[in-house]
Each structure stands twice: as structure tokens, then as C-alpha cells.
Amino acid sequence: MRLRVEFTTEPFDLDEAPRHAVVAREVIQAAELDAVDVGPFGNTAEGRDDAVIAAVDALLRRSLEAGATRVSLQVNVIADVPGVPGAPEGAPEIAEDGR
């Protein structure tokens, strides 16, 4: 499965990127992700589920240690969802009750 993460860290500083924002970007850029887009007001990255989850874990830990007081993030499934049309062959089906 592929995931997309979008995130921001706070507090903001419009004059200079705060340490926590720099650390968050370094974590994401160093991760084994396929697509990374960093910007002044938001960042996105895509990759395999295990790589995105590991990157989010490191992002949260390191940016909070670097002074972030808030980390906002959203994770979306973007492909290869078991039981959904277009999923890879052999993927388990999702029952109607969600199991």
C-alpha cells in the first residue's frame, strides 16, 4: 500500500525556519520515500506504507525534541488498498463488516 503524508510544525517563524521545521524536513528528506515536497507552509511525502510510518514516527519524535509545540499531519492511502478495485493480485478482501 502507498501512503501520502502532509505535515506542518509550529510555532511558525516567517523570518527564519525554526529548528524544529528544519529537523522535520531533514527527517523526511532522508527517509526512503518516493516523492518529497517541502515548502514554507506545508510538506508532503509519498511512499510505501512501512517507509511513511517509520518517517512519521521519526518526524514526531525529532521535531518535538527540537522545540515543536504542535505537529499537524494527515496520512492518506493513495494506492494498493486490499479489497478495493485496482488492488494488487492476491490482496486479501475486506469483509463488509470491515474485517
Sequence and secondary structure as in RCSB ss.txt:
>XXXX:A:sequence
MRLRVEFTTEPFDLDEAPRHAVVAREVIQAAELDAVDVGPFGNTAEGRDDAVIAAVDALLRRSLEAGATRVSLQV
NVIADVPGVPGAPEGAPEIAEDGR
>XXXX:A:secstr
 EEEEEEEEES  SSS  HHHHHHHHHHHHSS SEEEE SS EEEEEEHHHHHHHHHHHHHHHHHTT SEEEEEE
EEEE  TTSTT  TT     TT  
